[in-house]
Amino acid sequence: MDLTDFSLVRLSPITELKPFDCGDEDLNEFFHQDSQNYRKELLAVTYILESDSNTVAFFSLLNDKISVEDVDSKRKFARFFKDIMPREKQFKSYPAMKIGRLGITKEYQGKGLGKIILDYIKNLFITNNRTGCKFITVDAYNASTSFYEKNEFLYLPAKEPGIHTKQMYFDLRTLLVDE
């Protein structure tokens, strides 16, 4: 997919939102009605991929963590991190960045744009990891879990599994070369 006709814009107070419809009312409503409030309250940063006349996609990022409280037992948490972290580096929680929302307009769904966006986010936190971030997390809608699986996200053994969503994560350490 050629992205030269699009620009990536960080949502700001002066950003004019262009038309957007991804077919999911919750995501559409967040983009049009809530994204500015999340920005203003410092809850999430929203990035917009747009053409001259339309919003092609958007994603919102916020801080998160994976902690003992997220997993249904301390034993499962320890088992979960056994292969990921050396024993001397094990903590009760680990820093993460959450993809709070990710929407792609109907016209561009199924054309590889979602993978491009996830690769961009992964790269962003490898090259510009200013505060320490080990994981990318997402509460994936059940209908979207296969998309995240294809992009190497794994399921978090959640304490309270969601009815409509599943907690998933990506370990950024897997992208580091020879470290």
Backbone torsions as a table, in degrees:
resi	resn	phi	psi	omega
1	MET	NA	130.9	179.7
2	ASP	-88.3	120.5	-177.7
3	LEU	-101.0	7.7	-175.4
4	THR	-65.9	-20.8	179.2
5	ASP	-87.0	0.8	-177.1
6	PHE	-115.8	158.1	172.0
7	SER	-127.4	147.6	177.5
8	LEU	-101.4	123.0	-174.6
9	VAL	-123.2	133.8	172.1
10	ARG	-84.5	127.7	-179.3
11	LEU	-57.3	130.3	179.3
12	SER	-133.3	173.3	180.0
13	PRO	-59.7	-25.3	-176.8
14	ILE	-99.8	1.5	179.9
15	THR	-66.6	126.9	173.7
16	GLU	-93.4	119.8	-178.9
17	LEU	-75.0	127.3	179.0
18	LYS	-90.0	164.9	-179.5
19	PRO	-53.0	141.5	-179.8
20	PHE	-154.2	132.9	174.1
21	ASP	-150.6	113.0	179.5
22	CYS	-101.2	0.0	-179.1
23	GLY	88.7	-1.7	178.3
24	ASP	-117.8	113.3	-175.3
25	GLU	-59.4	-37.3	179.9
26	ASP	-62.6	-46.0	179.1
27	LEU	-68.4	-42.2	177.8
28	ASN	-59.7	-45.1	-179.3
29	GLU	-63.9	-42.4	177.9
30	PHE	-58.1	-48.8	-177.2
31	PHE	-59.9	-51.1	-173.8
32	HIS	-78.0	-31.6	-171.8
33	GLN	-114.5	-28.3	-171.7
34	ASP	-110.6	-22.9	-172.6
35	SER	-59.6	-39.8	178.7
36	GLN	-66.6	-38.4	177.8
37	ASN	-65.3	-40.4	177.1
38	TYR	-62.7	-39.8	177.1
39	ARG	-63.6	-49.2	-176.8
40	LYS	-61.2	-38.2	-179.6
41	GLU	-87.3	5.0	179.2
42	LEU	60.2	34.2	179.2
43	LEU	-91.3	-31.9	-178.7
44	ALA	-156.6	154.4	173.5
45	VAL	-110.5	126.8	-178.7
46	THR	-108.3	133.2	176.1
47	TYR	-112.4	141.1	-175.4
48	ILE	-122.9	127.5	172.3
49	LEU	-99.1	118.8	-173.2
50	GLU	-136.2	154.9	170.7
51	SER	-98.1	-171.0	179.0
52	ASP	-61.8	-34.0	-172.5
53	SER	-116.9	-15.5	-174.1
54	ASN	-137.6	158.0	167.9
55	THR	-85.4	125.5	-179.3
56	VAL	-90.0	-38.9	-179.5
57	ALA	-160.5	163.1	171.9
58	PHE	-150.3	156.4	172.8
59	PHE	-147.5	145.1	179.7
60	SER	-117.7	133.9	-177.9
61	LEU	-118.2	142.9	177.2
62	LEU	-148.7	160.7	179.2
63	ASN	-70.8	150.9	-179.4
64	ASP	-153.9	-179.1	173.0
65	LYS	-154.5	156.3	169.4
66	ILE	-110.2	122.5	-175.0
67	SER	-134.1	170.0	178.7
68	VAL	-53.7	-38.6	-177.7
69	GLU	-64.6	-22.2	-178.7
70	ASP	-77.8	-21.3	-174.8
71	VAL	-104.6	147.8	-170.9
72	ASP	-72.2	-7.6	173.1
73	SER	-159.4	153.0	178.1
74	LYS	-62.8	-34.2	179.8
75	ARG	-64.3	-44.6	177.8
76	LYS	-64.6	-37.9	178.3
77	PHE	-61.7	-46.7	179.5
78	ALA	-62.4	-42.6	178.6
79	ARG	-64.7	-40.0	-179.7
80	PHE	-59.2	-42.7	-175.9
81	PHE	-93.4	-4.7	-176.1
82	LYS	-54.5	-45.7	-177.6
83	ASP	-85.8	-16.8	-175.9
84	ILE	-87.4	-38.2	-174.1
85	MET	-124.8	139.8	172.3
86	PRO	-62.0	148.1	-175.8
87	ARG	-53.9	-40.9	-177.7
88	GLU	-70.4	-9.5	-179.5
89	LYS	-110.4	16.8	-177.5
90	GLN	-85.0	133.1	-177.8
91	PHE	-125.7	178.6	177.4
92	LYS	-84.1	-16.6	175.1
93	SER	-152.2	158.3	-177.8
94	TYR	-131.4	139.0	-176.4
95	PRO	-68.9	141.5	-179.2
96	ALA	-145.9	164.3	173.0
97	MET	-121.8	132.5	-176.9
98	LYS	-103.6	136.3	167.6
99	ILE	-84.2	101.8	-176.9
100	GLY	-74.4	-38.8	178.9
101	ARG	-147.0	144.7	173.7
102	LEU	-148.0	117.8	-179.8
103	GLY	-133.6	140.8	178.1
104	ILE	-126.6	131.0	-178.6
105	THR	-58.5	149.5	-174.5
106	LYS	-52.1	-38.6	-177.4
107	GLU	-60.2	-29.8	-175.3
108	TYR	-108.1	3.4	178.7
109	GLN	-69.0	141.7	178.0
110	GLY	77.9	13.4	-178.0
111	LYS	-113.3	12.5	176.9
112	GLY	92.8	-0.4	-178.0
113	LEU	-68.3	-36.0	178.3
114	GLY	-60.4	-43.0	177.7
115	LYS	-63.8	-41.7	178.7
116	ILE	-60.3	-42.8	179.7
117	ILE	-65.2	-45.5	178.7
118	LEU	-62.2	-40.9	177.0
119	ASP	-62.8	-38.9	176.8
120	TYR	-61.6	-46.6	-179.5
121	ILE	-62.8	-45.3	178.8
122	LYS	-58.6	-46.9	-179.6
123	ASN	-64.1	-39.5	179.3
124	LEU	-56.5	-40.9	-176.8
125	PHE	-88.8	-7.3	170.7
126	ILE	-88.2	-45.3	-175.7
127	THR	-84.3	-29.1	-177.6
128	ASN	-120.7	36.6	-177.3
129	ASN	-76.8	86.2	-171.3
130	ARG	-80.4	-22.7	-175.1
131	THR	-123.5	-3.3	-174.9
132	GLY	95.8	117.3	-179.5
133	CYS	-151.8	114.3	-176.7
134	LYS	-92.4	-32.1	-173.4
135	PHE	-128.3	154.7	163.8
136	ILE	-108.7	130.8	-179.9
137	THR	-118.6	159.7	175.9
138	VAL	-155.6	140.8	168.5
139	ASP	-95.4	89.0	-171.4
140	ALA	-78.5	131.8	170.8
141	TYR	-56.7	145.0	180.0
142	ASN	-52.7	-37.6	-179.4
143	ALA	-69.7	-15.3	-176.5
144	SER	-106.8	-2.5	-174.9
145	THR	-61.2	-36.4	-179.8
146	SER	-65.3	-33.9	175.8
147	PHE	-60.8	-46.8	-179.7
148	TYR	-69.3	-36.6	175.7
149	GLU	-58.7	-44.4	179.1
150	LYS	-62.5	-22.8	179.9
151	ASN	-102.9	25.6	170.2
152	GLU	70.2	22.5	172.0
153	PHE	-83.2	146.6	179.4
154	LEU	-117.5	162.5	179.5
155	TYR	-83.2	137.3	173.4
156	LEU	-88.0	130.4	178.9
157	PRO	-70.3	87.2	-169.5
158	ALA	-75.6	146.5	176.1
159	LYS	-68.0	-45.3	-179.6
160	GLU	-123.7	89.4	-179.1
161	PRO	-58.7	136.6	179.4
162	GLY	-75.7	153.2	177.3
163	ILE	-77.2	-42.7	-175.4
164	HIS	-104.3	-10.7	-177.9
165	THR	-135.5	160.5	174.3
166	LYS	-127.5	136.1	176.8
167	GLN	-78.3	129.1	-179.4
168	MET	-133.6	160.7	-179.7
169	TYR	-145.6	159.0	172.6
170	PHE	-128.7	130.0	179.4
171	ASP	-87.8	110.1	-178.3
172	LEU	-62.8	-24.4	-179.6
173	ARG	-59.4	-27.1	-179.4
174	THR	-65.9	-15.4	-179.5
175	LEU	-90.9	-14.3	-179.1
176	LEU	-75.5	138.6	-177.9
177	VAL	-101.7	124.6	173.8
178	ASP	48.8	50.8	174.2
179	GLU	-119.7	NA	NA
